[in-house]
Amino acid sequence: MTSSPPQPADPLPHRLFVALAAALLLTACLYFARNGRSTVDAPINYTINLNTADAPTLQLLPGVGPALAQRIIADRAEHGPYRSIADLARVSGIGPKLTERIRPYVSFGEQGSGAEDQGAIVPRSPTPDP
């Protein structure tokens, strides 16, 4: 009685496992890339004055591209300065989600406050650690 050589293990389950792992990894990468989420929250040390910013400066805001920046400027020219974040609702393409996304980055530079003289990008005062 002679022994036969050992048979190789079926490679199909191993290949399926590798393919599934690769698909999950790719899905996770695409999800995080598309949603712009990060595990690190960087401190915000500036605001953009919506009443003085030009189009390139407005495009520094998350979710604001060239077309939306132009609509913000056109709305500001037609209706006057923004007084609050709620005023952005009158701009086509800005809804509640984008409003909340840009809220930490915007300021309004009230007339007579001196803030309008600071330019479009206004540094934040450092906040003391608790």
Residue frames as a rotation matrix with the C-alpha (Angstrom) as fourth column:
MET 1
0.584 0.812 0.000 0.00
0.812 -0.584 0.000 0.00
0.000 0.000 -1.000 0.00
THR 2
-0.563 -0.775 0.287 1.55
0.786 -0.609 -0.102 3.22
0.254 0.168 0.952 -1.13
SER 3
0.029 0.557 -0.830 0.57
0.665 -0.630 -0.401 6.57
-0.746 -0.540 -0.389 0.27
SER 4
0.317 0.156 0.936 -0.53
0.872 -0.436 -0.223 9.22
0.373 0.886 -0.274 -2.12
PRO 5
-0.772 -0.618 0.148 0.96
0.526 -0.752 -0.398 12.71
0.357 -0.229 0.905 -1.91
PRO 6
-0.393 0.651 -0.650 -1.06
0.604 -0.350 -0.716 15.19
-0.693 -0.674 -0.255 0.18
GLN 7
0.023 0.534 0.845 -3.67
0.942 -0.294 0.161 17.10
0.335 0.793 -0.510 -1.75
PRO 8
-0.918 -0.323 0.232 -3.44
0.251 -0.923 -0.292 20.90
0.308 -0.209 0.928 -1.69
ALA 9
-0.473 0.768 -0.432 -6.17
0.506 -0.165 -0.847 22.66
-0.721 -0.619 -0.311 0.26
ASP 10
0.170 0.644 0.746 -8.99
0.982 -0.172 -0.075 24.12
0.080 0.745 -0.662 -1.77
PRO 11
-0.796 -0.598 -0.092 -7.87
0.603 -0.797 -0.042 27.72
-0.048 -0.089 0.995 -2.59
LEU 12
-0.258 0.761 0.595 -11.42
0.492 -0.427 0.759 28.97
0.832 0.488 -0.264 -3.19
PRO 13
0.669 0.545 -0.504 -12.30
0.712 -0.279 0.644 29.88
0.211 -0.791 -0.575 0.46
HIS 14
-0.098 -0.790 -0.606 -8.96
0.779 -0.440 0.447 31.66
-0.620 -0.428 0.658 0.84
ARG 15
-0.808 -0.190 0.558 -9.53
0.554 -0.569 0.608 33.67
0.202 0.800 0.564 -2.35
LEU 16
0.163 0.950 0.266 -13.06
0.598 -0.310 0.739 34.58
0.785 0.039 -0.619 -1.27
PHE 17
0.536 -0.021 -0.844 -11.78
0.806 -0.283 0.520 35.80
-0.250 -0.959 -0.135 2.09
VAL 18
-0.532 -0.817 -0.224 -9.09
0.663 -0.566 0.490 37.96
-0.527 0.112 0.842 0.47
ALA 19
-0.635 0.360 0.683 -11.58
0.517 -0.458 0.723 39.40
0.573 0.812 0.105 -2.04
LEU 20
0.474 0.861 -0.185 -14.08
0.689 -0.232 0.687 40.20
0.549 -0.453 -0.703 0.72
ALA 21
0.255 -0.468 -0.846 -11.42
0.794 -0.398 0.460 41.88
-0.552 -0.789 0.270 2.87
ALA 22
-0.790 -0.575 0.213 -10.22
0.579 -0.584 0.569 43.96
-0.203 0.573 0.794 -0.09
ALA 23
-0.268 0.783 0.561 -13.79
0.562 -0.346 0.751 45.00
0.782 0.517 -0.348 -0.93
LEU 24
0.633 0.498 -0.593 -14.45
0.762 -0.269 0.588 46.09
0.133 -0.825 -0.550 2.66
LEU 25
-0.155 -0.786 -0.598 -11.22
0.727 -0.501 0.470 48.06
-0.669 -0.362 0.649 2.80
LEU 26
-0.824 -0.118 0.554 -11.99
0.528 -0.516 0.675 49.79
0.206 0.849 0.487 -0.50
THR 27
0.153 0.969 0.195 -15.53
0.663 -0.247 0.707 50.62
0.733 0.021 -0.680 0.64
ALA 28
0.523 -0.014 -0.852 -14.24
0.790 -0.367 0.491 52.15
-0.320 -0.930 -0.181 3.88
CYS 29
-0.562 -0.806 -0.187 -11.64
0.632 -0.564 0.531 54.24
-0.533 0.180 0.827 2.02
LEU 30
-0.646 0.382 0.661 -14.22
0.510 -0.428 0.746 55.53
0.567 0.819 0.082 -0.47
TYR 31
0.429 0.856 -0.289 -16.69
0.786 -0.196 0.586 56.33
0.444 -0.479 -0.757 2.31
PHE 32
0.334 -0.352 -0.875 -14.21
0.709 -0.518 0.479 58.40
-0.621 -0.780 0.077 4.30
ALA 33
-0.770 -0.615 0.168 -12.82
0.557 -0.522 0.646 60.11
-0.310 0.591 0.745 1.20
ARG 34
-0.395 0.703 0.592 -16.29
0.604 -0.287 0.744 61.06
0.692 0.651 -0.311 -0.02
ASN 35
0.626 0.742 -0.241 -17.57
0.635 -0.304 0.710 62.30
0.454 -0.598 -0.661 3.34
GLY 36
0.111 -0.667 0.737 -14.41
-0.073 -0.745 -0.663 64.17
0.991 0.019 -0.132 4.22
ARG 37
0.942 0.260 0.212 -14.38
-0.230 0.041 0.972 62.75
0.244 -0.965 0.098 7.70
SER 38
-0.092 -0.991 -0.094 -11.24
-0.278 0.116 -0.954 62.59
0.956 -0.062 -0.286 9.73
THR 39
0.420 0.192 -0.887 -10.50
0.695 0.560 0.451 60.97
0.584 -0.806 0.102 13.04
VAL 40
-0.491 -0.638 -0.594 -8.55
0.855 -0.482 -0.188 64.09
-0.166 -0.600 0.782 14.08
ASP 41
0.693 0.697 0.184 -10.37
0.711 -0.703 -0.012 67.35
0.121 0.139 -0.983 14.75
ALA 42
-0.423 -0.864 0.272 -8.01
0.813 -0.495 -0.308 70.18
0.401 0.090 0.912 13.93
PRO 43
-0.131 0.366 -0.921 -8.49
0.677 -0.646 -0.353 73.37
-0.725 -0.669 -0.164 15.91
ILE 44
0.346 0.330 0.878 -10.05
0.862 -0.482 -0.158 76.20
0.371 0.812 -0.451 13.96
ASN 45
-0.171 -0.518 -0.838 -7.95
0.807 -0.561 0.182 79.33
-0.565 -0.645 0.515 14.40
TYR 46
-0.976 -0.082 -0.203 -9.60
-0.038 -0.851 0.525 81.64
-0.215 0.519 0.827 11.89
THR 47
0.063 0.980 0.190 -12.95
0.526 0.129 -0.841 82.76
-0.848 0.153 -0.507 10.55
ILE 48
-0.784 -0.203 0.587 -13.89
0.619 -0.336 0.710 84.11
0.054 0.920 0.389 7.15
ASN 49
-0.524 0.584 -0.620 -15.85
-0.053 -0.748 -0.661 87.34
-0.850 -0.314 0.423 7.09
LEU 50
-0.217 0.530 0.820 -18.72
0.865 0.494 -0.090 86.64
-0.453 0.689 -0.566 4.72
ASN 51
0.758 0.591 -0.274 -19.24
0.439 -0.774 -0.456 90.36
-0.482 0.225 -0.847 4.14
THR 52
0.513 -0.633 -0.580 -15.74
-0.653 -0.726 0.215 91.09
-0.557 0.269 -0.786 2.84
ALA 53
-0.165 -0.644 0.747 -14.47
0.005 0.756 0.654 87.80
-0.986 0.112 -0.122 1.40
ASP 54
-0.131 0.048 -0.990 -13.77
-0.972 -0.202 0.118 87.45
-0.194 0.978 0.073 -2.31
ALA 55
0.712 0.528 -0.462 -14.45
-0.647 0.749 -0.141 84.26
0.272 0.400 0.876 -4.26
PRO 56
0.005 -0.750 -0.661 -11.05
-0.154 0.653 -0.742 82.57
0.988 0.106 -0.112 -3.66
THR 57
-0.797 -0.275 0.538 -11.35
-0.535 -0.093 -0.840 83.24
0.281 -0.957 -0.073 0.08
LEU 58
0.133 0.926 0.353 -14.92
-0.970 0.195 -0.145 81.89
-0.203 -0.323 0.924 0.23
GLN 59
0.554 0.051 -0.831 -13.66
-0.482 0.833 -0.271 78.72
0.678 0.551 0.486 -1.45
LEU 60
-0.644 -0.762 0.063 -11.57
-0.445 0.306 -0.842 78.03
0.622 -0.571 -0.536 1.67
LEU 61
-0.192 0.676 0.712 -14.84
-0.925 0.118 -0.361 77.14
-0.328 -0.728 0.602 3.39
PRO 62
-0.867 -0.111 0.485 -15.64
-0.032 0.985 0.169 73.41
-0.497 0.131 -0.858 3.36
GLY 63
-0.213 0.816 0.537 -18.15
0.770 0.478 -0.421 72.58
-0.601 0.324 -0.731 0.64
VAL 64
0.650 0.403 -0.644 -17.87
-0.008 -0.844 -0.537 75.93
-0.760 0.354 -0.545 -1.15
GLY 65
-0.110 -0.638 0.762 -16.59
0.874 0.303 0.380 75.83
-0.473 0.708 0.525 -4.72
PRO 66
-0.925 -0.380 0.010 -16.25
0.333 -0.797 0.505 78.52
-0.184 0.470 0.863 -7.39
ALA 67
-0.489 0.806 0.334 -19.93
0.321 -0.190 0.928 78.58
0.812 0.560 -0.166 -8.42
LEU 68
0.390 0.653 -0.649 -21.27
0.846 0.025 0.533 78.74
0.365 -0.757 -0.543 -4.87
ALA 69
-0.360 -0.591 -0.721 -18.74
0.777 -0.618 0.119 81.43
-0.516 -0.518 0.682 -3.93
GLN 70
-0.949 0.033 0.314 -20.01
0.196 -0.720 0.666 83.55
0.248 0.693 0.677 -6.85
ARG 71
-0.038 0.999 0.002 -23.63
0.478 0.016 0.878 83.04
0.877 0.034 -0.478 -5.73
ILE 72
0.194 0.038 -0.980 -22.72
0.969 -0.161 0.186 84.17
-0.150 -0.986 -0.068 -2.19
ILE 73
-0.753 -0.556 -0.352 -21.08
0.483 -0.830 0.278 87.32
-0.447 0.039 0.894 -3.57
ALA 74
-0.750 0.538 0.385 -24.03
0.185 -0.388 0.903 88.03
0.635 0.748 0.191 -5.90
ASP 75
0.226 0.863 -0.451 -26.52
0.752 0.139 0.644 87.57
0.619 -0.485 -0.618 -3.05
ARG 76
-0.089 -0.365 -0.927 -24.46
0.888 -0.450 0.092 89.85
-0.451 -0.815 0.365 -0.80
ALA 77
-0.956 -0.290 0.049 -24.40
0.273 -0.816 0.509 92.54
-0.107 0.500 0.860 -3.52
GLU 78
-0.495 0.840 0.222 -28.14
0.210 -0.132 0.969 92.29
0.843 0.527 -0.111 -4.11
HIS 79
0.474 0.809 -0.347 -29.41
0.452 0.115 0.885 91.98
0.756 -0.576 -0.311 -0.51
GLY 80
0.490 -0.352 0.797 -26.69
-0.663 -0.744 0.079 93.66
0.566 -0.568 -0.598 1.54
PRO 81
-0.506 -0.857 0.096 -24.41
-0.700 0.343 -0.627 92.29
0.505 -0.384 -0.773 4.24
TYR 82
0.071 0.424 -0.903 -25.04
0.268 0.864 0.427 89.06
0.961 -0.272 -0.053 6.09
ARG 83
0.074 0.029 0.997 -25.99
-0.820 -0.567 0.077 89.52
0.567 -0.824 -0.018 9.72
SER 84
0.086 -0.030 0.996 -26.18
-0.754 0.651 0.084 85.85
-0.651 -0.758 0.033 10.75
ILE 85
-0.865 -0.428 0.261 -25.60
-0.221 0.792 0.569 82.35
-0.450 0.434 -0.780 9.47
ALA 86
-0.139 0.912 0.386 -29.35
0.480 0.403 -0.780 82.10
-0.866 0.077 -0.493 8.81
ASP 87
0.336 0.236 -0.912 -29.02
-0.513 -0.766 -0.387 84.72
-0.790 0.598 -0.137 6.05
LEU 88
-0.697 -0.678 -0.234 -27.08
-0.582 0.345 0.736 82.19
-0.418 0.649 -0.635 3.95
ALA 89
-0.389 0.623 0.679 -30.30
0.380 0.779 -0.498 80.22
-0.839 0.064 -0.540 3.46
ARG 90
0.568 0.642 -0.515 -31.29
-0.171 -0.520 -0.837 82.70
-0.805 0.563 -0.185 0.76
VAL 91
-0.207 -0.712 -0.671 -28.35
-0.923 -0.086 0.376 81.51
-0.326 0.697 -0.639 -1.41
SER 92
0.790 0.492 -0.365 -29.23
-0.604 0.728 -0.325 78.69
0.106 0.477 0.872 -3.80
GLY 93
0.331 -0.656 -0.678 -27.22
-0.054 0.705 -0.708 75.60
0.942 0.271 0.198 -2.93
ILE 94
-0.801 -0.540 0.258 -26.82
-0.275 -0.051 -0.960 76.34
0.531 -0.840 -0.107 0.77
GLY 95
0.315 0.905 -0.285 -29.01
-0.125 0.338 0.933 74.22
0.941 -0.258 0.220 2.99
PRO 96
0.857 0.123 0.501 -29.00
-0.493 -0.086 0.866 73.20
0.150 -0.989 -0.013 6.64
LYS 97
0.816 -0.579 0.013 -26.19
0.553 0.785 0.278 70.65
-0.171 -0.220 0.960 6.27
LEU 98
0.077 -0.822 0.564 -23.76
0.749 -0.326 -0.577 73.05
0.658 0.467 0.590 4.59
THR 99
0.449 0.152 0.881 -24.73
-0.304 -0.901 0.311 75.82
0.840 -0.407 -0.358 6.99
GLU 100
0.966 -0.072 0.250 -23.80
-0.218 0.298 0.929 73.66
-0.142 -0.952 0.272 9.98
ARG 101
0.599 -0.781 0.174 -20.61
0.801 0.583 -0.137 72.52
0.006 0.222 0.975 8.25
ILE 102
-0.095 -0.679 0.728 -19.32
0.604 -0.620 -0.500 76.07
0.791 0.392 0.470 7.71
ARG 103
0.822 0.552 0.141 -20.71
0.234 -0.553 0.799 77.64
0.519 -0.624 -0.584 10.91
PRO 104
0.655 -0.580 -0.483 -17.41
0.589 -0.009 0.808 77.40
-0.473 -0.814 0.336 12.86
TYR 105
-0.269 -0.876 0.401 -15.52
0.922 -0.114 0.371 79.11
-0.279 0.470 0.838 10.04
VAL 106
-0.134 0.288 0.948 -17.61
0.694 -0.656 0.297 82.21
0.708 0.698 -0.112 9.37
SER 107
-0.443 0.096 -0.892 -17.95
0.668 -0.628 -0.399 85.68
-0.598 -0.773 0.214 10.86
PHE 108
0.320 0.758 0.569 -19.94
0.947 -0.272 -0.170 88.73
0.026 0.593 -0.804 9.77
GLY 109
-0.687 -0.726 -0.013 -17.99
0.727 -0.687 -0.012 91.87
0.000 -0.017 1.000 10.72
GLU 110
0.370 0.903 -0.216 -20.77
0.907 -0.402 -0.125 94.14
-0.200 -0.149 -0.968 11.92
GLN 111
0.199 -0.229 0.953 -20.57
0.500 -0.813 -0.300 97.71
0.843 0.536 -0.047 10.62
GLY 112
0.474 -0.054 0.879 -18.80
-0.502 -0.836 0.219 100.01
0.723 -0.545 -0.424 13.07
SER 113
0.992 -0.086 0.088 -17.27
-0.024 0.561 0.827 97.15
-0.120 -0.823 0.555 15.07
GLY 114
0.252 -0.954 -0.163 -13.86
-0.869 -0.297 0.395 97.49
-0.425 0.043 -0.904 13.44
ALA 115
0.062 -0.204 0.977 -14.06
0.035 0.979 0.202 93.86
-0.997 0.021 0.068 12.29
GLU 116
0.893 0.311 0.325 -14.66
0.317 0.077 -0.945 94.92
-0.319 0.947 -0.030 8.69
ASP 117
0.696 -0.697 -0.172 -11.21
-0.714 -0.649 -0.262 96.54
0.071 0.305 -0.950 8.72
GLN 118
0.138 -0.664 0.735 -9.52
-0.553 0.564 0.613 93.23
-0.822 -0.491 -0.289 9.59
GLY 119
-0.633 -0.340 -0.696 -9.98
-0.774 0.289 0.563 91.75
0.010 0.895 -0.446 6.14
ALA 120
0.206 0.788 -0.580 -11.74
-0.774 0.494 0.396 88.62
0.599 0.367 0.712 5.00
ILE 121
0.256 -0.189 -0.948 -9.77
0.407 0.910 -0.072 86.12
0.877 -0.368 0.310 7.10
VAL 122
0.370 0.008 0.929 -9.97
-0.681 -0.678 0.277 86.99
0.632 -0.735 -0.245 10.76
PRO 123
-0.568 -0.601 -0.562 -7.68
-0.022 0.694 -0.720 85.23
0.823 -0.397 -0.407 13.26
ARG 124
0.616 0.746 -0.254 -9.41
0.195 0.168 0.966 83.88
0.764 -0.644 -0.042 16.33
SER 125
0.144 -0.509 0.849 -8.28
-0.902 -0.419 -0.099 84.87
0.406 -0.752 -0.520 19.76
PRO 126
-0.584 -0.366 -0.724 -6.66
-0.090 0.916 -0.391 81.93
0.807 -0.163 -0.568 21.52
THR 127
0.541 0.796 0.271 -8.96
-0.479 0.027 0.878 80.36
0.691 -0.605 0.395 24.06
PRO 128
-0.331 -0.696 0.638 -7.47
-0.932 0.132 -0.339 79.37
0.151 -0.706 -0.692 27.40
ASP 129
-0.465 0.114 -0.878 -7.44
-0.015 0.991 0.136 75.69
0.885 0.077 -0.459 28.27
PRO 130
0.533 0.757 0.379 -9.93
-0.433 -0.140 0.890 74.81
0.727 -0.639 0.253 31.01
